[in-house]
C-alpha cells in the first residue's frame, strides 16, 4: 500500500522567510539542496585556498600574475551566483514568455515558482526577503576575500606591484554582482527585453574578461601604476559604499514597494 503524504503542518514559530524557503524546497525537491551545497563548497574551497596562500606567502602568490587570481576569484563568483539562481523565488531573471508558455503546457503547471506562491498564503514581500538572503550569501562570500586582499596590499608596501590585480578583480566582481542585484530584484523595472539584454551583456563581458585574464592577456594592463594606486582604501571604500547602497535600496525601496503592491509582477 502506497504511503499517503501528510500535509505540512503550520509552525507559528517560523518567520515568513523560513516559511517561503520550506515551501520552495517542498516544491522543487532536494536536488537544489545538493547542488547548492556542492557549488558553495567549491566556492569556499577556492576562495579559502586563495586567502591562505596570500597569508602564508603573499609575494609568491601574486608573482603568478593575474591569471591565478582570476581563475579563483571569478570562478568562485560564478558558483555563488549559481547558488542564488537555484534558490531565488523572484521572476525577473527568467526565460522568454514563449518558452515559459511552452514549458507550462508541457509540464501542466507553473514553470516560475513565484506564480505558484501567488496562490498560497504567503506575502509577496517575503519572496524578496528570501531571495535577498541567498543574494547576501553570494555577496558575502565573494566580497570578503576582495576586502581582505586590499587590506593585505595596503599593509605590505612590497606588494604594491600587485595592487592592479586586486583592483581589477575587486571592481569586476562587485560591478557584476551589483548589476545582478538590479536585474534580479526588479530595481531597473520589469521590461523583459531590457533585462535580458543587460544580463546577457554582463555575462558576456564578465566571461570574456574572465577567460582572457586566465590566459594572461591582461597582465600588462593590470600592472599599470594608476590601477595599483587604487588598491587598498579606494577599493575598500568602493565595495563598502556599494554594499551600503544595495542594503538601503533593498530595505527602503524594494521591500517597502513589494509590501504594498499586488502579487502581479507587471512588466513595464
C-alpha positions in Angstrom: 0.0 0.0 0.0 1.4 3.4 -1.1 2.3 5.7 1.7 0.0 8.7 1.9 1.8 12.1 2.1 0.7 14.2 5.1 0.1 17.9 4.8 2.9 20.1 6.1 1.7 21.5 9.5 1.8 25.2 10.1 4.6 26.2 12.5 3.8 29.6 14.1 7.5 29.9 15.3 8.7 30.2 11.7 9.4 33.5 10.1 7.9 34.4 6.7 11.3 33.9 5.1 11.7 30.5 6.5 8.2 29.5 5.5 8.9 30.6 1.9 12.1 28.6 1.9 10.4 25.5 3.3 7.6 25.7 0.7 10.2 26.2 -2.1 12.1 23.1 -1.0 8.8 21.1 -0.8 8.1 22.1 -4.4 11.5 21.7 -6.1 12.8 18.8 -4.1 16.2 18.0 -2.6 18.2 18.3 -5.8 18.6 22.0 -5.3 20.0 21.4 -1.8 22.6 19.0 -3.0 23.7 21.3 -5.9 23.8 24.4 -3.6 26.0 22.6 -1.1 28.3 21.4 -3.9 28.6 24.9 -5.5 29.1 26.6 -2.1 31.7 24.1 -1.0 33.7 24.5 -4.2 33.5 28.3 -4.0 34.6 28.4 -0.3 37.4 25.9 -1.1 38.8 28.0 -3.9 38.5 31.3 -2.0 39.9 29.7 1.1 42.9 28.4 -0.8 43.5 31.9 -2.2 43.2 33.6 1.2 45.5 31.0 2.9 48.1 31.3 0.1 48.1 35.1 0.4 48.5 35.0 4.1 51.3 32.4 4.1 53.3 33.6 1.1 51.7 36.7 -0.5 54.6 37.6 -2.7 54.8 34.1 -4.3 51.0 34.1 -4.8 51.0 37.5 -6.7 54.1 36.6 -8.7 52.0 34.1 -10.6 50.4 37.1 -12.4 46.8 37.9 -12.8 45.6 34.6 -14.2 45.9 32.9 -10.7 43.6 35.5 -9.0 41.2 35.5 -12.0 40.8 31.7 -12.1 40.0 31.5 -8.4 38.0 34.7 -7.7 35.9 34.8 -10.9 35.2 31.0 -10.8 34.0 31.4 -7.2 31.8 34.3 -8.1 30.0 32.2 -10.8 29.5 29.3 -8.4 27.9 31.5 -5.8 25.7 33.1 -8.5 24.5 29.5 -9.3 23.5 29.0 -5.7 21.5 32.3 -5.8 19.8 31.3 -9.1 18.9 27.8 -7.7 17.2 29.3 -4.6 15.7 32.6 -5.6 11.9 32.8 -5.8 11.8 36.0 -7.9 10.6 36.0 -11.5 12.7 38.9 -13.1 15.7 36.9 -14.2 13.8 34.5 -16.4 13.3 32.9 -19.8 11.2 34.4 -22.6 7.4 34.4 -22.3 7.1 32.0 -25.3 9.4 29.4 -23.7 7.7 29.8 -20.4 4.3 29.1 -22.0 5.6 26.0 -23.9 7.1 24.5 -20.7 4.0 25.3 -18.7 1.9 23.4 -21.3 4.3 20.5 -21.3 4.5 20.2 -17.6 0.9 21.1 -16.9 1.8 23.6 -14.3 3.9 26.7 -13.4 7.5 26.9 -14.5 8.2 30.0 -12.4 7.8 29.3 -8.7 6.7 32.8 -8.0 3.4 32.1 -9.8 2.9 29.1 -7.5 3.4 31.3 -4.4 0.8 33.8 -5.7 -1.9 31.1 -4.9 -0.5 30.4 -1.4 -0.9 32.3 1.9 2.4 34.0 1.5 3.2 37.7 1.3 4.9 38.9 -1.9 7.5 40.8 0.1 8.6 37.5 1.7 9.9 36.4 -1.7 12.1 39.4 -1.9 13.4 38.9 1.6 14.0 35.2 1.0 15.8 35.8 -2.3 17.9 38.6 -0.8 19.1 36.2 1.9 20.7 34.0 -0.8 22.0 37.0 -2.7 23.6 38.3 0.6 25.3 34.9 0.9 26.8 35.3 -2.6 27.8 38.9 -1.8 29.5 37.9 1.4 31.5 35.0 0.0 32.8 37.0 -2.9 33.4 40.5 -1.5 35.0 39.5 1.8 38.1 38.0 0.0 38.4 41.2 -2.1 38.4 43.3 1.0 41.0 41.1 2.6 43.2 41.2 -0.4 43.0 45.0 -0.4 43.9 45.1 3.3 46.9 42.9 2.7 48.1 45.1 -0.2 47.7 48.2 1.9 49.6 46.8 4.9 52.5 45.4 2.9 54.3 48.1 0.7 56.3 45.3 -1.0 53.1 44.1 -2.7 52.4 47.5 -4.4 53.1 45.8 -7.7 50.1 43.5 -7.3 47.7 46.4 -6.5 46.4 46.5 -10.0 45.4 42.8 -9.9 43.4 43.3 -6.7 41.9 46.5 -8.0 40.6 44.9 -11.3 39.3 41.8 -9.5 37.5 43.9 -6.9 35.9 46.2 -9.4 34.9 43.5 -11.9 33.4 41.1 -9.3 31.5 43.8 -7.4 30.2 45.5 -10.5 28.9 42.2 -11.9 27.1 41.4 -8.6 25.7 45.0 -8.4 24.2 44.6 -11.9 22.8 41.1 -11.0 21.1 42.7 -8.0 19.5 45.4 -10.0 18.3 42.9 -12.6 17.0 40.2 -10.3 15.2 42.4 -7.8 13.3 44.5 -10.3 15.1 47.8 -9.5 15.5 48.5 -13.2 11.9 47.8 -13.9 10.4 44.7 -15.3 10.9 45.3 -19.0 11.9 41.8 -20.2 13.9 42.9 -23.3 15.9 45.4 -21.3 16.7 42.9 -18.5 17.6 40.1 -20.9 19.9 42.5 -22.8 21.5 43.8 -19.6 22.1 40.3 -18.1 23.4 38.8 -21.4 25.9 41.7 -21.9 27.0 41.5 -18.3 27.6 37.7 -18.6 29.4 38.1 -21.9 31.7 40.9 -20.7 32.4 39.1 -17.5 33.0 35.7 -19.1 35.3 37.2 -21.8 37.3 39.2 -19.3 37.5 36.1 -17.0 38.8 33.8 -19.8 41.2 36.4 -21.2 42.6 37.1 -17.7 43.2 33.4 -17.1 45.2 33.2 -20.3 47.3 36.2 -19.2 46.1 38.7 -21.8 45.6 41.4 -19.3 48.8 41.1 -17.3 50.4 44.2 -18.6 47.1 46.2 -18.2 46.6 45.3 -14.6 50.2 46.1 -13.7 49.6 49.8 -14.6 50.5 52.3 -11.9 47.1 54.0 -11.8 45.4 50.7 -11.0 48.0 49.8 -8.4 47.3 53.1 -6.6 43.6 52.3 -6.3 44.2 49.1 -4.3 43.6 49.4 -0.6 41.4 52.2 0.8 39.9 53.3 -2.6 38.8 49.8 -3.4 37.6 49.1 0.1 35.5 52.3 0.0 34.1 51.3 -3.4 32.9 48.0 -2.0 31.6 49.4 1.3 29.6 52.2 -0.4 28.2 49.7 -2.9 27.2 47.3 -0.1 25.5 50.1 1.8 23.7 51.2 -1.4 22.4 47.7 -2.0 21.1 47.3 1.6 19.5 50.8 1.5 17.8 50.1 -1.8 16.6 46.7 -0.7 15.2 47.8 2.7 13.9 51.2 1.9 12.7 50.8 -1.7 12.4 47.2 -3.0 10.8 45.5 0.1 8.8 48.6 1.0 7.4 48.7 -2.5 6.7 45.0 -2.6 4.8 45.2 0.7 2.1 47.4 -0.7 1.8 46.2 -4.3 -0.3 43.4 -5.8 1.1 39.9 -6.4 1.2 40.5 -10.2 4.8 41.2 -11.3 3.7 43.6 -14.0 6.2 44.3 -16.8 7.0 47.9 -17.7 
